[in-house]
């Protein structure tokens, strides 16, 4: 995804937006793993 690639340098510019994108991605990953395991 484009957001993940940009997060490396966007932390300084727009940290809140970047963190929100990272958190959203992590939640989706966790849900995907949980549903895959369950």
PDBQT receptor file of N, H, CA, C and O in Angstrom, charges set to zero:
ATOM      1  N   UNK A   1       0.836  -1.213   0.000  1.00  0.00    +0.000 N 
ATOM      2  CA  UNK A   1       0.000   0.000   0.000  1.00  0.00    +0.000 C 
ATOM      3  C   UNK A   1       0.863   1.251   0.000  1.00  0.00    +0.000 C 
ATOM      4  O   UNK A   1       1.988   1.245   0.498  1.00  0.00    +0.000 OA
ATOM      5  N   UNK A   2       0.335   2.297  -0.551  1.00  0.00    +0.000 N 
ATOM      6  H   UNK A   2      -0.580   2.303  -0.956  1.00  0.00    +0.000 HD
ATOM      7  CA  UNK A   2       1.084   3.543  -0.637  1.00  0.00    +0.000 C 
ATOM      8  C   UNK A   2       1.325   4.131   0.743  1.00  0.00    +0.000 C 
ATOM      9  O   UNK A   2       2.406   4.649   1.022  1.00  0.00    +0.000 OA
ATOM     10  N   UNK A   3       0.313   4.050   1.612  1.00  0.00    +0.000 N 
ATOM     11  H   UNK A   3      -0.565   3.629   1.385  1.00  0.00    +0.000 HD
ATOM     12  CA  UNK A   3       0.440   4.629   2.951  1.00  0.00    +0.000 C 
ATOM     13  C   UNK A   3       1.600   4.015   3.716  1.00  0.00    +0.000 C 
ATOM     14  O   UNK A   3       2.374   4.729   4.353  1.00  0.00    +0.000 OA
ATOM     15  N   UNK A   4       1.724   2.705   3.657  1.00  0.00    +0.000 N 
ATOM     16  H   UNK A   4       1.095   2.124   3.140  1.00  0.00    +0.000 HD
ATOM     17  CA  UNK A   4       2.791   2.042   4.397  1.00  0.00    +0.000 C 
ATOM     18  C   UNK A   4       4.157   2.501   3.901  1.00  0.00    +0.000 C 
ATOM     19  O   UNK A   4       5.079   2.678   4.697  1.00  0.00    +0.000 OA
ATOM     20  N   UNK A   5       4.293   2.694   2.594  1.00  0.00    +0.000 N 
ATOM     21  H   UNK A   5       3.544   2.550   1.947  1.00  0.00    +0.000 HD
ATOM     22  CA  UNK A   5       5.563   3.143   2.049  1.00  0.00    +0.000 C 
ATOM     23  C   UNK A   5       5.878   4.567   2.473  1.00  0.00    +0.000 C 
ATOM     24  O   UNK A   5       7.040   4.906   2.694  1.00  0.00    +0.000 OA
ATOM     25  N   UNK A   6       4.851   5.405   2.589  1.00  0.00    +0.000 N 
ATOM     26  H   UNK A   6       3.907   5.129   2.409  1.00  0.00    +0.000 HD
ATOM     27  CA  UNK A   6       5.051   6.800   2.946  1.00  0.00    +0.000 C 
ATOM     28  C   UNK A   6       5.283   7.002   4.433  1.00  0.00    +0.000 C 
ATOM     29  O   UNK A   6       5.836   8.025   4.836  1.00  0.00    +0.000 OA
ATOM     30  N   UNK A   7       4.873   6.047   5.254  1.00  0.00    +0.000 N 
ATOM     31  H   UNK A   7       4.424   5.216   4.927  1.00  0.00    +0.000 HD
ATOM     32  CA  UNK A   7       4.944   6.231   6.697  1.00  0.00    +0.000 C 
ATOM     33  C   UNK A   7       6.372   6.382   7.199  1.00  0.00    +0.000 C 
ATOM     34  O   UNK A   7       6.585   6.899   8.296  1.00  0.00    +0.000 OA
ATOM     35  N   UNK A   8       7.346   5.946   6.425  1.00  0.00    +0.000 N 
ATOM     36  H   UNK A   8       7.173   5.527   5.534  1.00  0.00    +0.000 HD
ATOM     37  CA  UNK A   8       8.733   6.051   6.858  1.00  0.00    +0.000 C 
ATOM     38  C   UNK A   8       9.133   7.507   7.051  1.00  0.00    +0.000 C 
ATOM     39  O   UNK A   8       9.861   7.823   7.992  1.00  0.00    +0.000 OA
ATOM     40  N   UNK A   9       8.674   8.397   6.183  1.00  0.00    +0.000 N 
ATOM     41  H   UNK A   9       8.082   8.141   5.419  1.00  0.00    +0.000 HD
ATOM     42  CA  UNK A   9       9.070   9.796   6.285  1.00  0.00    +0.000 C 
ATOM     43  C   UNK A   9       7.912  10.729   6.622  1.00  0.00    +0.000 C 
ATOM     44  O   UNK A   9       8.126  11.927   6.805  1.00  0.00    +0.000 OA
ATOM     45  N   UNK A  10       6.685  10.202   6.708  1.00  0.00    +0.000 N 
ATOM     46  H   UNK A  10       6.511   9.229   6.559  1.00  0.00    +0.000 HD
ATOM     47  CA  UNK A  10       5.550  11.077   6.997  1.00  0.00    +0.000 C 
ATOM     48  C   UNK A  10       5.391  11.298   8.490  1.00  0.00    +0.000 C 
ATOM     49  O   UNK A  10       4.603  12.148   8.906  1.00  0.00    +0.000 OA
ATOM     50  N   UNK A  11       6.130  10.543   9.312  1.00  0.00    +0.000 N 
ATOM     51  H   UNK A  11       6.771   9.853   8.974  1.00  0.00    +0.000 HD
ATOM     52  CA  UNK A  11       6.003  10.665  10.764  1.00  0.00    +0.000 C 
ATOM     53  C   UNK A  11       6.283  12.093  11.198  1.00  0.00    +0.000 C 
ATOM     54  O   UNK A  11       5.618  12.617  12.092  1.00  0.00    +0.000 OA
ATOM     55  N   UNK A  12       7.268  12.724  10.563  1.00  0.00    +0.000 N 
ATOM     56  H   UNK A  12       7.808  12.299   9.837  1.00  0.00    +0.000 HD
ATOM     57  CA  UNK A  12       7.625  14.093  10.940  1.00  0.00    +0.000 C 
ATOM     58  C   UNK A  12       6.569  15.076  10.445  1.00  0.00    +0.000 C 
ATOM     59  O   UNK A  12       6.256  16.048  11.132  1.00  0.00    +0.000 OA
ATOM     60  N   UNK A  13       6.020  14.829   9.263  1.00  0.00    +0.000 N 
ATOM     61  H   UNK A  13       6.274  14.039   8.705  1.00  0.00    +0.000 HD
ATOM     62  CA  UNK A  13       5.088  15.770   8.636  1.00  0.00    +0.000 C 
ATOM     63  C   UNK A  13       3.685  15.668   9.220  1.00  0.00    +0.000 C 
ATOM     64  O   UNK A  13       3.130  16.657   9.698  1.00  0.00    +0.000 OA
ATOM     65  N   UNK A  14       3.116  14.470   9.179  1.00  0.00    +0.000 N 
ATOM     66  H   UNK A  14       3.566  13.666   8.791  1.00  0.00    +0.000 HD
ATOM     67  CA  UNK A  14       1.728  14.307   9.631  1.00  0.00    +0.000 C 
ATOM     68  C   UNK A  14       1.607  13.061  10.485  1.00  0.00    +0.000 C 
ATOM     69  O   UNK A  14       0.930  12.101  10.115  1.00  0.00    +0.000 OA
ATOM     70  N   UNK A  15       2.274  13.085  11.640  1.00  0.00    +0.000 N 
ATOM     71  H   UNK A  15       2.823  13.865  11.941  1.00  0.00    +0.000 HD
ATOM     72  CA  UNK A  15       2.307  11.923  12.526  1.00  0.00    +0.000 C 
ATOM     73  C   UNK A  15       0.919  11.372  12.859  1.00  0.00    +0.000 C 
ATOM     74  O   UNK A  15       0.725  10.161  12.761  1.00  0.00    +0.000 OA
ATOM     75  N   UNK A  16      -0.057  12.204  13.248  1.00  0.00    +0.000 N 
ATOM     76  H   UNK A  16       0.101  13.188  13.328  1.00  0.00    +0.000 HD
ATOM     77  CA  UNK A  16      -1.379  11.658  13.611  1.00  0.00    +0.000 C 
ATOM     78  C   UNK A  16      -2.017  10.862  12.481  1.00  0.00    +0.000 C 
ATOM     79  O   UNK A  16      -2.583   9.795  12.717  1.00  0.00    +0.000 OA
ATOM     80  N   UNK A  17      -1.930  11.365  11.272  1.00  0.00    +0.000 N 
ATOM     81  H   UNK A  17      -1.469  12.232  11.080  1.00  0.00    +0.000 HD
ATOM     82  CA  UNK A  17      -2.527  10.672  10.131  1.00  0.00    +0.000 C 
ATOM     83  C   UNK A  17      -1.791   9.366   9.874  1.00  0.00    +0.000 C 
ATOM     84  O   UNK A  17      -2.406   8.336   9.602  1.00  0.00    +0.000 OA
ATOM     85  N   UNK A  18      -0.474   9.422   9.965  1.00  0.00    +0.000 N 
ATOM     86  H   UNK A  18       0.026  10.259  10.186  1.00  0.00    +0.000 HD
ATOM     87  CA  UNK A  18       0.333   8.231   9.711  1.00  0.00    +0.000 C 
ATOM     88  C   UNK A  18       0.070   7.181  10.777  1.00  0.00    +0.000 C 
ATOM     89  O   UNK A  18      -0.080   6.001  10.463  1.00  0.00    +0.000 OA
ATOM     90  N   UNK A  19       0.014   7.601  12.030  1.00  0.00    +0.000 N 
ATOM     91  H   UNK A  19       0.137   8.560  12.285  1.00  0.00    +0.000 HD
ATOM     92  CA  UNK A  19      -0.233   6.657  13.121  1.00  0.00    +0.000 C 
ATOM     93  C   UNK A  19      -1.600   6.018  12.967  1.00  0.00    +0.000 C 
ATOM     94  O   UNK A  19      -1.764   4.825  13.223  1.00  0.00    +0.000 OA
ATOM     95  N   UNK A  20      -2.573   6.800  12.553  1.00  0.00    +0.000 N 
ATOM     96  H   UNK A  20      -2.440   7.769  12.345  1.00  0.00    +0.000 HD
ATOM     97  CA  UNK A  20      -3.918   6.260  12.358  1.00  0.00    +0.000 C 
ATOM     98  C   UNK A  20      -3.894   5.200  11.255  1.00  0.00    +0.000 C 
ATOM     99  O   UNK A  20      -4.549   4.164  11.371  1.00  0.00    +0.000 OA
ATOM    100  N   UNK A  21      -3.146   5.457  10.198  1.00  0.00    +0.000 N 
ATOM    101  H   UNK A  21      -2.613   6.298  10.104  1.00  0.00    +0.000 HD
ATOM    102  CA  UNK A  21      -3.058   4.500   9.098  1.00  0.00    +0.000 C 
ATOM    103  C   UNK A  21      -2.363   3.222   9.557  1.00  0.00    +0.000 C 
ATOM    104  O   UNK A  21      -2.782   2.119   9.204  1.00  0.00    +0.000 OA
ATOM    105  N   UNK A  22      -1.304   3.374  10.342  1.00  0.00    +0.000 N 
ATOM    106  H   UNK A  22      -0.964   4.269  10.629  1.00  0.00    +0.000 HD
ATOM    107  CA  UNK A  22      -0.570   2.209  10.840  1.00  0.00    +0.000 C 
ATOM    108  C   UNK A  22      -1.444   1.395  11.780  1.00  0.00    +0.000 C 
ATOM    109  O   UNK A  22      -1.481   0.168  11.690  1.00  0.00    +0.000 OA
ATOM    110  N   UNK A  23      -2.148   2.072  12.682  1.00  0.00    +0.000 N 
ATOM    111  H   UNK A  23      -2.118   3.069  12.756  1.00  0.00    +0.000 HD
ATOM    112  CA  UNK A  23      -3.024   1.372  13.623  1.00  0.00    +0.000 C 
ATOM    113  C   UNK A  23      -4.120   0.631  12.874  1.00  0.00    +0.000 C 
ATOM    114  O   UNK A  23      -4.445  -0.512  13.198  1.00  0.00    +0.000 OA
ATOM    115  N   UNK A  24      -4.687   1.288  11.870  1.00  0.00    +0.000 N 
ATOM    116  H   UNK A  24      -4.424   2.216  11.606  1.00  0.00    +0.000 HD
ATOM    117  CA  UNK A  24      -5.747   0.652  11.086  1.00  0.00    +0.000 C 
ATOM    118  C   UNK A  24      -5.213  -0.603  10.393  1.00  0.00    +0.000 C 
ATOM    119  O   UNK A  24      -5.887  -1.632  10.339  1.00  0.00    +0.000 OA
ATOM    120  N   UNK A  25      -4.003  -0.501   9.870  1.00  0.00    +0.000 N 
ATOM    121  H   UNK A  25      -3.455   0.335   9.913  1.00  0.00    +0.000 HD
ATOM    122  CA  UNK A  25      -3.383  -1.644   9.196  1.00  0.00    +0.000 C 
ATOM    123  C   UNK A  25      -3.116  -2.778  10.183  1.00  0.00    +0.000 C 
ATOM    124  O   UNK A  25      -3.376  -3.944   9.884  1.00  0.00    +0.000 OA
ATOM    125  N   UNK A  26      -2.593  -2.431  11.365  1.00  0.00    +0.000 N 
ATOM    126  H   UNK A  26      -2.381  -1.485  11.608  1.00  0.00    +0.000 HD
ATOM    127  CA  UNK A  26      -2.295  -3.453  12.372  1.00  0.00    +0.000 C 
ATOM    128  C   UNK A  26      -3.559  -4.148  12.841  1.00  0.00    +0.000 C 
ATOM    129  O   UNK A  26      -3.572  -5.366  13.021  1.00  0.00    +0.000 OA
ATOM    130  N   UNK A  27      -4.622  -3.381  13.041  1.00  0.00    +0.000 N 
ATOM    131  H   UNK A  27      -4.611  -2.392  12.895  1.00  0.00    +0.000 HD
ATOM    132  CA  UNK A  27      -5.893  -3.972  13.475  1.00  0.00    +0.000 C 
ATOM    133  C   UNK A  27      -6.396  -4.943  12.415  1.00  0.00    +0.000 C 
ATOM    134  O   UNK A  27      -6.856  -6.038  12.737  1.00  0.00    +0.000 OA
ATOM    135  N   UNK A  28      -6.306  -4.539  11.154  1.00  0.00    +0.000 N 
ATOM    136  H   UNK A  28      -5.933  -3.649  10.893  1.00  0.00    +0.000 HD
ATOM    137  CA  UNK A  28      -6.757  -5.407  10.068  1.00  0.00    +0.000 C 
ATOM    138  C   UNK A  28      -5.917  -6.684  10.033  1.00  0.00    +0.000 C 
ATOM    139  O   UNK A  28      -6.450  -7.771   9.810  1.00  0.00    +0.000 OA
ATOM    140  N   UNK A  29      -4.613  -6.557  10.249  1.00  0.00    +0.000 N 
ATOM    141  H   UNK A  29      -4.180  -5.674  10.430  1.00  0.00    +0.000 HD
ATOM    142  CA  UNK A  29      -3.733  -7.721  10.259  1.00  0.00    +0.000 C 
ATOM    143  C   UNK A  29      -4.092  -8.650  11.406  1.00  0.00    +0.000 C 
ATOM    144  O   UNK A  29      -4.177  -9.865  11.224  1.00  0.00    +0.000 OA
ATOM    145  N   UNK A  30      -4.305  -8.078  12.595  1.00  0.00    +0.000 N 
ATOM    146  H   UNK A  30      -4.236  -7.091  12.743  1.00  0.00    +0.000 HD
ATOM    147  CA  UNK A  30      -4.645  -8.890  13.766  1.00  0.00    +0.000 C 
ATOM    148  C   UNK A  30      -5.966  -9.611  13.553  1.00  0.00    +0.000 C 
ATOM    149  O   UNK A  30      -6.090 -10.791  13.882  1.00  0.00    +0.000 OA
ATOM    150  N   UNK A  31      -6.952  -8.912  13.007  1.00  0.00    +0.000 N 
ATOM    151  H   UNK A  31      -6.851  -7.954  12.740  1.00  0.00    +0.000 HD
ATOM    152  CA  UNK A  31      -8.248  -9.535  12.755  1.00  0.00    +0.000 C 
ATOM    153  C   UNK A  31      -8.108 -10.643  11.717  1.00  0.00    +0.000 C 
ATOM    154  O   UNK A  31      -8.743 -11.692  11.828  1.00  0.00    +0.000 OA
ATOM    155  N   UNK A  32      -7.279 -10.406  10.719  1.00  0.00    +0.000 N 
ATOM    156  H   UNK A  32      -6.763  -9.554  10.629  1.00  0.00    +0.000 HD
ATOM    157  CA  UNK A  32      -7.072 -11.411   9.685  1.00  0.00    +0.000 C 
ATOM    158  C   UNK A  32      -6.418 -12.657  10.266  1.00  0.00    +0.000 C 
ATOM    159  O   UNK A  32      -6.818 -13.777   9.949  1.00  0.00    +0.000 OA
ATOM    160  N   UNK A  33      -5.415 -12.468  11.113  1.00  0.00    +0.000 N 
ATOM    161  H   UNK A  33      -5.090 -11.558  11.371  1.00  0.00    +0.000 HD
ATOM    162  CA  UNK A  33      -4.733 -13.599  11.744  1.00  0.00    +0.000 C 
ATOM    163  C   UNK A  33      -5.680 -14.320  12.686  1.00  0.00    +0.000 C 
ATOM    164  O   UNK A  33      -5.732 -15.550  12.700  1.00  0.00    +0.000 OA
ATOM    165  N   UNK A  34      -6.434 -13.555  13.478  1.00  0.00    +0.000 N 
ATOM    166  H   UNK A  34      -6.392 -12.556  13.467  1.00  0.00    +0.000 HD
ATOM    167  CA  UNK A  34      -7.358 -14.153  14.445  1.00  0.00    +0.000 C 
ATOM    168  C   UNK A  34      -8.420 -14.983  13.725  1.00  0.00    +0.000 C 
ATOM    169  O   UNK A  34      -8.728 -16.099  14.142  1.00  0.00    +0.000 OA
ATOM    170  N   UNK A  35      -8.975 -14.439  12.652  1.00  0.00    +0.000 N 
ATOM    171  H   UNK A  35      -8.725 -13.532  12.314  1.00  0.00    +0.000 HD
ATOM    172  CA  UNK A  35     -10.015 -15.167  11.921  1.00  0.00    +0.000 C 
ATOM    173  C   UNK A  35      -9.413 -16.378  11.204  1.00  0.00    +0.000 C 
ATOM    174  O   UNK A  35     -10.083 -17.394  11.020  1.00  0.00    +0.000 OA
ATOM    175  N   UNK A  36      -8.150 -16.262  10.804  1.00  0.00    +0.000 N 
ATOM    176  H   UNK A  36      -7.606 -15.436  10.954  1.00  0.00    +0.000 HD
ATOM    177  CA  UNK A  36      -7.503 -17.385  10.142  1.00  0.00    +0.000 C 
ATOM    178  C   UNK A  36      -7.212 -18.513  11.124  1.00  0.00    +0.000 C 
ATOM    179  O   UNK A  36      -7.311 -19.688  10.773  1.00  0.00    +0.000 OA
ATOM    180  N   UNK A  37      -6.855 -18.155  12.354  1.00  0.00    +0.000 N 
ATOM    181  H   UNK A  37      -6.775 -17.200  12.639  1.00  0.00    +0.000 HD
ATOM    182  CA  UNK A  37      -6.537 -19.158  13.372  1.00  0.00    +0.000 C 
ATOM    183  C   UNK A  37      -7.810 -19.779  13.918  1.00  0.00    +0.000 C 
ATOM    184  O   UNK A  37      -7.864 -20.985  14.160  1.00  0.00    +0.000 OA
ATOM    185  N   UNK A  38      -8.850 -18.946  14.115  1.00  0.00    +0.000 N 
ATOM    186  H   UNK A  38      -8.806 -17.966  13.918  1.00  0.00    +0.000 HD
ATOM    187  CA  UNK A  38     -10.081 -19.429  14.753  1.00  0.00    +0.000 C 
ATOM    188  C   UNK A  38     -10.903 -20.326  13.847  1.00  0.00    +0.000 C 
ATOM    189  O   UNK A  38     -11.963 -20.805  14.250  1.00  0.00    +0.000 OA
TER     190      UNK A  38
